[in-house]
Amino acid sequence: MNEKERKAEQRKAMLAMRDSMQLHEKEALDAQMCAKILETIYERNAKVIHTYLPFGSEINIYPLVKILLENKYTVVCPKSLPKRVLENLVLNSLDELEEGRFGTRHPANSIEYKGDIDLFIVPGIAFDKSNYRLGYGSGYYDKFFAGEQKGYKMGICYPFQMIDDFPAEAHDVRLDTVIY
């Protein structure tokens, strides 16, 4: 099995585990994760937060995003464009979302954010102990972080999504931390 096949197998296994979580367990872990993320935001004095909006069995951080919006943080969300490009859009309300590529969601009728970002909340299918991320395989975040992104990069996952290691490739970007 080559490295690409190994990553595909890891993705499949992790997604199956995440998809099969009991609802009460998922809800409890999601609430714990939101609290941990908020604590990190406070500790780092972050004011501009870049975050994904969850879909499928990803960690539900909508309660966290609601708190950030209520407390006047600048919340920026990615919109997936062709050619592995992420456009950063300002989120003003969770009531103004539209569906994007791959079933993701992003702000509707929003303006592009071009300023500095203090903290990035990054989803993934698995993470290793060296803070490398196994994503969905499209390379959007790797390409995005290869640019001029200087903010604190924080991966988030359920405890079972932490694995010993997987083969990092030259284009893979190491995150600053992973919380689980």
C-alpha positions in Angstrom: 0.0 0.0 0.0 1.5 3.4 -1.0 1.2 6.5 1.1 -1.8 7.9 -0.8 -3.7 4.7 -0.3 -2.7 4.6 3.4 -4.1 8.1 3.8 -7.3 7.2 2.0 -7.7 4.2 4.4 -7.1 6.4 7.4 -9.6 8.9 6.2 -12.2 6.2 5.6 -11.7 4.6 9.1 -11.7 7.9 10.9 -14.8 9.2 9.2 -16.6 5.9 10.0 -15.7 6.3 13.7 -16.8 9.9 13.7 -20.0 9.1 11.9 -20.9 6.3 14.4 -20.6 8.4 17.6 -23.6 8.2 19.9 -25.4 11.6 19.9 -25.2 12.1 23.6 -21.4 11.4 23.5 -20.9 13.8 20.5 -22.9 16.6 22.1 -20.9 16.3 25.4 -17.6 16.3 23.5 -18.7 19.2 21.3 -19.6 21.3 24.3 -16.2 20.5 26.0 -14.4 21.4 22.8 -16.2 24.8 22.5 -15.1 25.6 26.1 -11.5 24.7 25.3 -11.5 26.8 22.1 -12.9 29.8 24.0 -10.3 29.4 26.7 -7.6 29.5 24.0 -9.1 32.5 22.4 -9.1 34.3 25.8 -5.5 33.2 26.6 -4.2 34.4 23.3 -6.2 37.6 23.4 -7.4 36.8 19.9 -9.9 39.3 18.3 -10.1 38.0 14.7 -11.1 34.3 14.5 -11.0 32.3 11.3 -13.2 29.2 11.7 -14.9 26.6 9.6 -18.6 26.1 9.8 -19.3 22.4 10.6 -21.0 19.9 8.4 -21.7 16.2 8.7 -20.2 14.7 11.8 -17.6 17.5 12.3 -17.3 19.0 15.8 -20.3 21.3 16.2 -18.8 24.7 17.1 -21.9 26.7 16.2 -22.5 27.5 19.9 -19.0 28.9 20.1 -19.5 31.0 16.9 -22.7 32.4 18.4 -20.8 33.5 21.6 -18.1 35.1 19.4 -20.6 37.0 17.4 -22.6 38.2 20.5 -19.3 39.5 22.0 -18.4 41.4 18.9 -15.4 39.3 17.8 -14.6 39.5 14.1 -15.4 36.0 12.8 -14.1 35.0 9.4 -15.2 31.9 7.6 -13.8 30.2 4.5 -15.6 29.7 1.2 -14.1 27.0 -1.0 -13.5 28.2 -4.5 -12.2 26.2 -7.5 -8.5 25.4 -7.7 -8.1 24.8 -3.9 -8.6 28.5 -3.0 -10.3 29.7 0.2 -12.0 33.0 0.2 -12.2 34.6 3.7 -15.7 36.0 4.3 -16.8 38.0 7.3 -19.6 36.3 9.3 -22.2 38.7 10.6 -25.0 36.3 11.5 -25.6 32.5 11.6 -28.9 33.3 10.0 -27.2 34.4 6.8 -25.5 31.3 5.5 -25.5 29.5 2.1 -24.3 26.1 1.0 -21.0 25.9 -0.8 -18.8 23.3 -2.4 -18.7 19.8 -0.8 -21.7 20.5 1.3 -19.9 23.2 3.4 -21.6 26.4 4.5 -20.3 30.0 4.4 -21.6 33.5 4.9 -24.0 34.7 2.3 -23.8 38.2 0.9 -20.6 38.9 2.8 -17.5 40.9 2.3 -14.1 39.4 1.9 -11.8 39.9 4.9 -8.3 40.9 4.0 -6.8 41.9 7.4 -4.7 39.9 9.8 -6.2 36.9 11.6 -5.2 36.1 15.1 -6.4 32.5 15.4 -7.5 29.8 13.0 -9.8 27.0 14.1 -9.0 24.1 11.7 -11.0 20.9 11.3 -9.6 17.6 10.2 -10.2 13.9 9.9 -7.1 13.0 12.0 -4.1 14.7 13.5 -0.8 13.4 14.7 1.4 14.1 17.7 3.5 16.5 15.6 0.5 18.7 14.8 0.1 17.6 11.2 -3.4 17.3 9.9 -5.1 14.7 7.7 -7.8 16.6 5.9 -10.3 15.5 3.3 -7.6 15.3 0.6 -8.3 18.4 -1.4 -5.4 20.4 -0.1 -7.4 23.6 0.6 -5.9 24.4 4.0 -2.4 23.4 3.1 -2.5 25.8 0.1 -4.1 28.5 2.3 -1.5 28.2 5.1 1.4 28.1 2.6 0.5 31.8 1.9 1.1 34.7 4.2 -1.1 33.4 7.1 0.7 34.3 10.3 -2.1 33.7 12.9 -2.1 30.9 15.5 -3.2 27.6 13.8 -5.2 25.4 16.1 -6.5 22.0 15.0 -9.5 20.5 16.8 -10.7 16.9 17.0 -12.2 14.2 19.1 -9.7 12.2 21.1 -9.9 9.1 18.9 -8.9 11.3 15.9 -5.4 11.7 17.4 -3.1 9.1 15.8 0.6 8.4 16.3 1.7 9.6 12.9 1.0 9.6 9.2 3.4 10.4 6.4 3.6 14.2 6.2 4.2 15.3 2.6 6.3 18.4 1.6 3.2 20.5 1.1 1.6 19.6 4.5 1.6 22.5 6.9 2.2 21.9 10.6 -0.3 23.5 13.0 0.7 25.3 16.2 -1.4 23.1 18.4 -4.1 20.5 18.3 -6.7 20.3 21.0 -8.9 17.3 21.7 
